[in-house]
């Protein structure tokens, strides 16, 4: 069982949330992961915990440790990514800072040992073996479809999620955040989940040459605060079109004042109450950035050929008498936004479709210029109902789409087919 201790600090903290530890016996040579779909991959990753159970009992609530005494699974994990894999990657061009960081702990503080420019495997291996350095390899999904390895034992400490975040896990940091509330030792094949905001630290136990782990971070920038910041502008946009008070000018020189006036505060409070009332009856919220940002920073579909760009559609050409269906639905978002090609006050709403089918795996999450470029389509608002039909149907006849003319129906499906978003069945 994990060791527990109270977090340090003068303020009163809640007690540590109980942690579930599940031990799984050998699975008899079953396949480690199911790559048929994102959901099936996730199910196999947390197996034998069911997805419904995970989100109901653990997600953003408490840690989960799954211990798997399965030599076949441990071997599979170990084959996905190893230290020696860096040798071939270095030959492709790996750079300090951008792709790898070399660091070690000196007198309780983190010391970066990076050189300038391109990293060479012999130097990385020398720092690793002789200086006992840690090699941090950034965004490995750029090079392999999926990697996960726990090589040797690794001891993890989890600290209370409500204490201030320490950016460097040093002796001083531990003094600030207190003793860990959970401690685990992971072995090959094990998996550890802990909620967002949990301060964590990994140590290789004495006597082991090294250990390797992969951290999978998810659901960033998806808080209620993020959602409010994303949807409120659209709500204000819609309301201002109908309410002349929102289009009236603010008091003169208000933005030059250091402190807000009581009159301005009361007026804003009234507007917020009006927006809240309007929100109660709203079924569709305009998304400013979250949907687009999610798709722009997503990996391309695995079935696209190990990250290869889908440059040309395949299958039959769609016609009026065709039956079509959406493909790669998990990689597409549909949203309604003010026309981004117009800057005047009389902006019309347009339907935007963004997708990750042409995203580049080799630049994923690296802050490259390519990531700021979105891929997708733009349609008049009159096409929204027809697009919803395609989104909500397993398959639909083109002639049944809710558009005025047959020409509009054919042009719509042709545009989607050209972007590889639909297929003819």
C-alpha positions as CSV (number, residue, x, y, z in Angstrom):
1,X,0.0,0.0,0.0
2,X,1.2,3.6,-0.6
3,X,2.7,5.5,2.2
4,X,0.6,8.6,3.2
5,X,1.6,11.8,4.9
6,X,0.0,15.2,5.4
7,X,1.0,18.1,3.2
8,X,2.9,20.8,4.9
9,X,1.6,24.4,5.4
10,X,-0.2,26.5,8.0
11,X,-3.6,26.4,6.2
12,X,-6.0,23.6,6.8
13,X,-5.9,21.0,4.1
14,X,-8.3,18.2,3.2
15,X,-7.1,14.7,3.9
16,X,-5.5,12.7,1.1
17,X,-7.9,11.1,-1.4
18,X,-7.8,7.3,-1.2
19,X,-5.9,5.8,-4.0
20,X,-7.1,2.7,-5.9
21,X,-4.5,0.0,-6.4
22,X,-5.4,-2.8,-8.8
23,X,-3.3,-5.8,-9.4
24,X,-3.7,-7.7,-12.7
25,X,-2.4,-11.2,-13.2
26,X,-0.9,-12.4,-16.5
27,X,-3.3,-11.9,-19.4
28,X,-2.1,-15.0,-21.3
29,X,-0.5,-13.3,-24.2
30,X,-3.3,-11.0,-25.2
31,X,-2.6,-7.9,-27.3
32,X,-1.4,-5.0,-25.3
33,X,-3.2,-2.2,-27.2
34,X,-6.2,-1.8,-29.5
35,X,-5.5,0.8,-32.2
36,X,-8.9,0.5,-33.9
37,X,-10.1,3.9,-32.6
38,X,-9.1,6.5,-29.9
39,X,-11.7,5.1,-27.5
40,X,-10.5,1.5,-28.0
41,X,-6.9,2.5,-27.4
42,X,-7.9,4.3,-24.2
43,X,-9.8,1.3,-23.0
44,X,-6.9,-1.0,-23.6
45,X,-4.5,1.5,-21.9
46,X,-6.5,1.5,-18.6
47,X,-7.5,-2.2,-18.8
48,X,-9.0,-3.9,-16.8
49,X,-10.6,-0.7,-15.4
50,X,-13.7,0.1,-17.5
51,X,-13.9,3.5,-19.1
52,X,-17.2,4.3,-17.3
53,X,-15.7,3.4,-14.0
54,X,-12.6,5.4,-14.6
55,X,-14.4,8.6,-15.4
56,X,-16.9,8.1,-12.6
57,X,-14.5,7.2,-9.8
58,X,-11.0,8.5,-10.7
59,X,-11.0,11.2,-13.4
60,X,-9.9,14.5,-11.6
61,X,-10.7,12.8,-8.3
62,X,-7.9,10.5,-7.1
63,X,-4.9,8.5,-8.3
64,X,-5.1,5.1,-9.8
65,X,-2.3,2.6,-9.9
66,X,-2.7,-0.5,-12.1
67,X,-0.1,-3.2,-11.4
68,X,0.3,-5.7,-14.2
69,X,2.2,-8.9,-13.5
70,X,2.3,-9.8,-17.2
71,X,5.8,-10.5,-18.6
72,X,4.4,-10.3,-22.2
73,X,3.0,-6.8,-21.6
74,X,6.1,-5.6,-19.9
75,X,8.2,-6.8,-22.9
76,X,5.8,-5.1,-25.2
77,X,6.1,-1.8,-23.4
78,X,9.9,-2.2,-23.4
79,X,10.0,-2.7,-27.1
80,X,8.2,0.6,-27.9
81,X,10.9,3.0,-27.0
82,X,14.4,2.4,-25.6
83,X,17.5,4.4,-24.9
84,X,19.1,2.9,-28.0
85,X,16.3,4.3,-30.1
86,X,17.8,7.7,-29.6
87,X,20.7,6.6,-31.8
88,X,18.5,6.4,-34.9
89,X,16.6,9.5,-34.0
90,X,19.9,11.5,-33.6
91,X,20.8,10.6,-37.1
92,X,17.5,12.3,-38.2
93,X,18.4,15.5,-36.5
94,X,17.7,16.0,-32.8
95,X,18.6,19.3,-31.2
96,X,19.2,20.4,-27.6
97,X,16.5,22.4,-26.0
98,X,14.0,21.7,-28.8
99,X,14.0,17.9,-28.8
100,X,16.1,16.8,-25.8
101,X,17.2,18.2,-22.4
102,X,20.0,16.7,-20.5
103,X,20.0,17.5,-16.8
104,X,20.9,16.2,-13.4
105,X,20.4,17.1,-9.7
106,X,23.3,18.8,-8.1
107,X,23.1,19.7,-4.4
108,X,19.3,19.5,-4.5
109,X,19.0,21.7,-7.6
110,X,18.4,21.0,-11.3
111,X,21.4,21.7,-13.5
112,X,20.9,21.7,-17.3
113,X,23.8,20.1,-19.2
114,X,22.7,21.0,-22.7
115,X,25.2,21.7,-25.4
116,X,24.5,24.0,-28.4
117,X,22.9,22.8,-31.6
118,X,22.5,19.3,-32.7
119,X,22.6,16.4,-30.2
120,X,24.9,13.4,-30.9
121,X,24.1,10.0,-29.5
122,X,27.7,9.4,-28.3
123,X,27.6,12.5,-26.2
124,X,24.1,11.7,-24.9
125,X,25.2,8.3,-23.9
126,X,28.4,9.7,-22.2
127,X,26.3,12.1,-20.1
128,X,23.9,9.3,-19.3
129,X,26.5,6.8,-18.3
130,X,29.2,8.9,-16.7
131,X,27.3,11.9,-15.3
132,X,24.2,9.9,-14.4
133,X,22.2,12.5,-16.2
134,X,18.5,12.4,-17.1
135,X,17.6,12.7,-20.7
136,X,14.2,14.4,-21.3
137,X,12.9,13.6,-24.8
138,X,10.2,16.1,-25.9
139,X,7.0,15.0,-27.7
140,X,8.1,11.5,-28.7
141,X,4.8,11.0,-30.5
142,X,6.4,12.9,-33.4
143,X,8.5,9.9,-34.1
144,X,6.4,6.9,-33.1
145,X,2.6,6.4,-33.3
146,X,2.4,5.4,-29.6
147,X,5.1,4.8,-27.0
148,X,4.9,3.7,-23.5
149,X,7.6,2.1,-21.5
150,X,8.3,1.5,-17.8
151,X,11.8,0.0,-17.8
152,X,13.0,-1.1,-14.4
153,X,11.4,0.2,-11.1
154,X,10.5,3.8,-10.6
155,X,9.5,5.4,-7.3
156,X,6.8,8.1,-7.5
157,X,5.7,10.6,-4.9
158,X,2.4,12.5,-5.3
159,X,1.8,15.6,-3.4
160,X,-1.5,17.3,-2.4
161,X,-3.0,18.9,-5.6
162,X,-4.0,22.1,-3.8
163,X,-0.6,23.2,-2.7
164,X,1.3,25.8,-4.8
165,X,3.1,24.3,-7.8
166,X,6.9,24.0,-7.6
167,X,8.5,24.2,-11.0
168,X,11.7,22.4,-9.9
169,X,11.5,19.4,-7.7
170,X,14.4,20.0,-5.4
171,X,15.0,19.6,-1.7
172,X,13.8,23.2,-1.2
173,X,10.7,22.4,-3.2
174,X,9.9,19.5,-1.0
175,X,10.3,21.7,2.0
176,X,7.7,24.1,0.5
177,X,5.1,21.6,-0.5
178,X,5.5,19.2,2.4
179,X,5.7,15.4,2.5
180,X,4.1,13.3,-0.2
181,X,0.5,12.1,0.4
182,X,1.2,9.0,-1.8
183,X,4.2,7.0,-2.7
184,X,4.4,4.3,-5.3
185,X,7.0,2.0,-6.8
186,X,6.2,1.1,-10.5
187,X,7.5,-2.0,-12.2
188,X,7.4,-2.9,-15.9
189,X,3.9,-3.0,-17.2
190,X,2.5,-0.7,-14.5
191,X,0.4,2.4,-15.1
192,X,-0.2,5.3,-12.8
193,X,-2.9,8.0,-13.3
194,X,-3.1,11.1,-11.1
195,X,-5.4,14.1,-11.5
196,X,-4.4,17.4,-13.0
197,X,-2.6,19.8,-10.6
198,X,-1.0,17.0,-8.6
199,X,2.6,17.8,-7.9
200,X,4.7,14.7,-8.6
201,X,8.3,13.6,-8.5
202,X,10.0,10.5,-9.9
203,X,13.1,8.8,-8.5
204,X,15.1,5.8,-9.7
205,X,15.7,3.5,-6.6
206,X,19.3,3.0,-5.6
207,X,20.9,0.0,-7.2
208,X,19.2,0.4,-10.6
209,X,21.2,1.6,-13.6
210,X,18.3,3.6,-15.0
211,X,14.6,3.8,-15.5
212,X,12.4,5.1,-18.3
213,X,8.9,6.5,-18.2
214,X,6.5,8.3,-20.5
215,X,4.3,11.1,-19.2
216,X,1.0,11.4,-21.1
217,X,-0.6,14.8,-20.4
218,X,-4.2,15.4,-21.4
219,X,-7.1,17.8,-21.2
220,X,-5.1,21.0,-20.9
221,X,-6.9,24.3,-21.4
222,X,-10.3,22.6,-20.9
223,X,-11.5,24.0,-17.6
224,X,-14.8,25.8,-17.0
225,X,-12.8,29.1,-16.9
226,X,-11.4,28.3,-20.3
227,X,-14.9,27.5,-21.6
228,X,-16.4,30.7,-20.2
229,X,-13.6,32.8,-21.9
230,X,-14.3,31.0,-25.1
231,X,-18.1,31.2,-25.3
232,X,-18.9,34.5,-23.6
233,X,-17.7,36.6,-26.6
234,X,-20.1,34.7,-28.9
235,X,-22.9,35.2,-26.4
236,X,-22.2,38.9,-26.2
237,X,-22.1,39.1,-30.0
238,X,-25.5,37.5,-30.4
239,X,-27.1,39.6,-27.6
240,X,-25.7,42.9,-28.9
241,X,-27.3,42.3,-32.2
242,X,-30.7,42.4,-30.5
243,X,-30.2,44.7,-27.5
244,X,-29.4,48.3,-28.3
245,X,-28.2,48.9,-24.7
246,X,-25.2,46.7,-25.4
247,X,-24.3,48.8,-28.4
248,X,-24.6,52.1,-26.5
249,X,-21.3,53.9,-25.8
250,X,-19.6,53.6,-22.4
251,X,-19.2,56.7,-20.2
252,X,-16.7,59.2,-21.6
253,X,-13.1,58.7,-20.3
254,X,-14.1,55.5,-18.5
255,X,-11.1,53.6,-19.8
256,X,-8.7,56.3,-18.6
257,X,-9.8,55.9,-14.9
258,X,-7.7,53.9,-12.5
259,X,-10.7,52.5,-10.6
260,X,-14.1,51.5,-12.0
261,X,-17.0,53.7,-11.0
262,X,-20.0,52.4,-9.1
263,X,-22.2,53.3,-12.1
264,X,-20.0,51.3,-14.5
265,X,-19.9,48.3,-12.1
266,X,-23.7,48.3,-11.7
267,X,-24.2,48.5,-15.4
268,X,-21.8,45.6,-16.1
269,X,-23.5,43.5,-13.4
270,X,-26.8,44.1,-15.1
271,X,-25.5,43.1,-18.4
272,X,-24.0,39.9,-16.9
273,X,-27.4,39.0,-15.4
274,X,-29.1,39.6,-18.7
275,X,-26.5,37.3,-20.4
276,X,-27.1,34.6,-17.8
277,X,-30.8,34.7,-18.4
278,X,-30.2,34.5,-22.2
279,X,-27.8,31.6,-21.6
280,X,-30.5,29.5,-19.9
281,X,-32.4,29.3,-23.2
282,X,-29.4,28.8,-25.5
283,X,-28.8,25.5,-27.2
284,X,-25.8,26.5,-29.3
285,X,-22.9,28.5,-28.1
286,X,-20.4,30.2,-30.5
287,X,-16.9,28.9,-29.9
288,X,-14.2,31.5,-30.3
289,X,-11.0,29.4,-30.0
290,X,-11.3,26.2,-28.1
291,X,-12.6,24.0,-30.9
292,X,-10.2,25.4,-33.4
293,X,-7.3,25.2,-31.0
294,X,-8.1,21.6,-30.1
295,X,-8.1,20.5,-33.7
296,X,-5.0,22.5,-34.7
297,X,-2.9,20.8,-32.1
298,X,-4.2,17.3,-32.5
299,X,-2.3,14.5,-34.2
300,X,-3.5,13.3,-37.6
301,X,-5.6,10.1,-37.6
302,X,-3.6,6.9,-37.0
303,X,-5.3,5.3,-39.9
304,X,-4.0,8.1,-42.2
305,X,-0.8,6.1,-42.5
306,X,1.3,6.7,-39.4
307,X,0.8,10.4,-39.6
308,X,1.1,10.8,-43.4
309,X,-1.0,13.6,-44.8
310,X,-4.2,12.7,-46.5
311,X,-3.5,14.7,-49.7
312,X,-6.2,13.2,-51.9
313,X,-9.6,11.6,-51.3
314,X,-10.3,8.0,-52.1
315,X,-13.2,5.9,-53.1
316,X,-16.2,6.8,-55.3
317,X,-17.0,10.4,-56.4
318,X,-20.1,11.7,-54.5
319,X,-23.2,12.4,-56.6
320,X,-26.8,13.4,-55.9
321,X,-27.9,9.7,-55.8
322,X,-25.0,8.7,-53.5
323,X,-25.1,7.7,-49.8
324,X,-22.4,9.3,-47.8
325,X,-21.0,9.1,-44.2
326,X,-18.6,11.1,-42.2
327,X,-15.1,9.6,-41.5
328,X,-12.5,10.6,-39.0
329,X,-15.2,12.2,-36.9
330,X,-13.0,12.4,-33.8
331,X,-10.7,14.6,-35.8
332,X,-13.3,17.2,-37.0
333,X,-15.1,20.0,-35.3
334,X,-18.1,22.0,-36.6
335,X,-18.7,25.5,-35.3
336,X,-20.5,28.7,-36.0
337,X,-18.6,31.9,-35.9
338,X,-18.9,35.5,-37.2
339,X,-17.5,35.8,-40.7
340,X,-13.7,36.0,-40.2
341,X,-13.3,37.6,-43.6
342,X,-15.4,40.7,-42.6
343,X,-14.2,43.3,-40.1
344,X,-17.3,45.6,-40.0
345,X,-20.1,45.5,-37.4
346,X,-22.5,43.8,-39.8
347,X,-20.6,40.5,-39.7
348,X,-22.6,37.5,-40.8
349,X,-22.4,34.1,-39.2
350,X,-20.7,31.4,-41.1
351,X,-20.2,27.6,-40.5
352,X,-16.6,26.6,-40.1
353,X,-15.3,23.0,-40.2
354,X,-11.8,22.4,-38.9
355,X,-9.9,19.1,-39.1
356,X,-6.6,17.5,-38.2
357,X,-6.2,15.2,-41.2
358,X,-3.4,17.3,-42.7
359,X,-1.6,18.1,-39.4
360,X,2.0,17.1,-39.4
361,X,3.1,14.6,-36.8
362,X,6.8,15.7,-36.9
363,X,5.9,19.2,-35.7
364,X,3.2,18.2,-33.2
365,X,3.2,20.4,-30.0
366,X,6.5,22.0,-30.9
367,X,5.3,25.5,-31.4
368,X,6.1,25.6,-35.1
369,X,4.5,28.0,-37.5
370,X,2.7,25.1,-39.2
371,X,0.6,24.6,-36.0
372,X,-0.9,28.1,-36.3
373,X,-2.4,27.1,-39.7
374,X,-5.8,25.6,-39.6
375,X,-7.2,23.2,-42.2
376,X,-10.9,23.1,-43.1
377,X,-13.9,24.6,-44.9
378,X,-16.3,27.5,-44.7
379,X,-19.9,27.5,-45.5
380,X,-22.9,29.8,-45.4
381,X,-25.1,29.5,-42.3
382,X,-27.9,28.1,-44.6
383,X,-25.8,24.9,-44.8
384,X,-25.8,24.3,-41.1
385,X,-28.9,21.9,-41.0
386,X,-27.5,19.8,-43.9
387,X,-24.1,19.5,-42.2
388,X,-25.8,18.5,-38.9
389,X,-27.6,15.8,-40.8
390,X,-24.3,14.4,-42.0
391,X,-22.8,14.7,-38.5
392,X,-25.7,13.0,-36.8
393,X,-26.3,10.2,-39.3
394,X,-24.4,6.9,-39.7
395,X,-25.1,7.4,-43.4
396,X,-27.4,9.7,-45.4
397,X,-28.5,10.1,-49.0
398,X,-27.2,13.3,-50.6
399,X,-30.6,14.1,-52.1
400,X,-32.1,14.1,-48.6
401,X,-29.9,16.9,-47.4
402,X,-31.8,20.0,-46.2
403,X,-30.7,22.4,-48.9
404,X,-32.7,24.3,-51.5
405,X,-31.2,23.0,-54.7
406,X,-29.6,19.8,-56.0
407,X,-26.6,21.8,-57.0
408,X,-26.0,23.0,-53.4
409,X,-26.3,19.4,-52.2
410,X,-23.7,18.1,-54.7
411,X,-21.3,21.0,-54.0
412,X,-21.5,20.5,-50.3
413,X,-20.6,16.8,-50.4
414,X,-18.0,17.4,-53.0
415,X,-16.3,19.9,-50.8
416,X,-16.3,17.5,-47.8
417,X,-15.1,14.6,-50.0
418,X,-12.3,16.7,-51.4
419,X,-11.0,17.3,-47.8
420,X,-11.3,13.5,-47.1
421,X,-14.0,14.1,-44.5
422,X,-16.7,11.9,-46.1
423,X,-16.8,8.7,-48.1
424,X,-19.4,7.2,-50.4
425,X,-20.9,3.9,-49.1
